[in-house]
Amino acid sequence: MRCVIARFPFDLTKIEVEQSMSGITPEPATGLCVTIDRRVYPVMQVGEVITRQNRRDFTSVEMHRALTRLGFTCHDARPLTPDRAARADERALGW
């Protein structure tokens, strides 16, 4: 499928994106994210890998639109939950 990202046309397929991201370790999820092979990646990281462009050249909305059209599930990052030790300290302090 043809996608325009940062004013450049790309012919992308879902399989090519999955193969490109197969050996990449996901960065911490912030903002818009996409699930690829049960891994959650920031859409900007995926865009940088598949377009080989600097992240400043495109927006997360462009990548969200392209990845959704390819059939991927895009969503907001999951909120970080504090670990149990931090919650135990809060109860001890009366918060």
C-alpha positions as CSV (number, residue, x, y, z in Angstrom):
1,M,0.0,0.0,0.0
2,R,1.3,3.5,-0.8
3,C,1.7,5.8,2.2
4,V,2.9,9.3,2.2
5,I,5.1,10.1,5.2
6,A,6.9,13.4,5.6
7,R,6.0,14.2,1.9
8,F,7.7,11.1,0.6
9,P,5.8,8.1,-0.8
10,F,6.4,4.6,0.6
11,D,5.1,1.3,-0.7
12,L,4.6,-0.6,2.5
13,T,3.0,-4.0,3.4
14,K,2.2,-5.3,6.8
15,I,4.6,-8.2,6.4
16,E,7.5,-5.9,5.5
17,V,6.8,-3.8,8.6
18,E,6.7,-6.9,10.8
19,Q,10.0,-8.2,9.3
20,S,11.7,-4.8,9.8
21,M,10.7,-4.6,13.5
22,S,11.4,-8.3,14.3
23,G,14.9,-7.8,15.7
24,I,14.3,-4.4,17.2
25,T,13.9,-3.9,21.0
26,P,10.9,-1.7,21.9
27,E,11.7,1.6,23.5
28,P,9.7,2.6,26.6
29,A,6.1,3.2,25.4
30,T,5.1,6.9,25.5
31,G,2.3,8.6,23.5
32,L,0.9,6.8,20.5
33,C,1.9,3.1,20.3
34,V,1.4,0.2,18.0
35,T,1.3,-3.5,18.7
36,I,3.5,-5.6,16.3
37,D,3.9,-9.3,17.0
38,R,2.7,-8.9,20.6
39,R,5.3,-6.2,21.3
40,V,4.3,-2.5,21.9
41,Y,6.4,0.0,20.1
42,P,6.1,3.8,20.0
43,V,4.9,4.8,16.5
44,M,7.8,7.2,16.1
45,Q,10.3,4.3,16.6
46,V,8.5,2.2,14.0
47,G,8.5,5.2,11.6
48,E,12.2,5.8,12.0
49,V,13.0,2.1,11.3
50,I,10.7,1.6,8.3
51,T,11.3,5.0,6.6
52,R,15.0,5.5,7.6
53,Q,14.2,9.1,8.3
54,N,14.9,11.2,11.3
55,R,11.9,11.3,13.8
56,R,11.7,15.1,13.4
57,D,10.8,14.7,9.7
58,F,7.4,13.1,10.4
59,T,4.6,13.2,13.0
60,S,3.1,10.5,15.1
61,V,-0.2,11.2,13.5
62,E,1.2,10.4,10.1
63,M,2.6,7.1,11.4
64,H,-0.6,6.3,13.3
65,R,-2.6,6.8,10.1
66,A,-0.2,4.7,7.9
67,L,0.0,1.9,10.5
68,T,-3.7,1.7,11.0
69,R,-4.3,1.6,7.2
70,L,-1.8,-1.4,7.1
71,G,-3.9,-3.2,9.7
72,F,-2.0,-2.7,12.9
73,T,-3.6,-1.9,16.2
74,C,-2.6,1.6,17.4
75,H,-3.3,2.8,20.9
76,D,-2.1,5.1,23.7
77,A,0.7,4.0,25.9
78,R,-0.4,2.1,29.0
79,P,0.0,4.1,32.2
80,L,2.9,3.1,34.4
81,T,1.9,1.6,37.7
82,P,4.1,2.1,40.7
83,D,5.7,-1.1,42.1
84,R,4.5,-2.7,45.3
85,A,7.3,-1.3,47.4
86,A,6.4,2.3,46.6
87,R,2.7,1.6,47.4
88,A,3.7,0.0,50.8
89,D,5.7,3.2,51.6
90,E,2.7,5.3,50.8
91,R,0.5,3.3,53.3
92,A,3.2,3.6,56.0
93,L,3.3,7.4,55.5
94,G,-0.5,7.6,55.6
95,W,-1.0,8.8,52.1
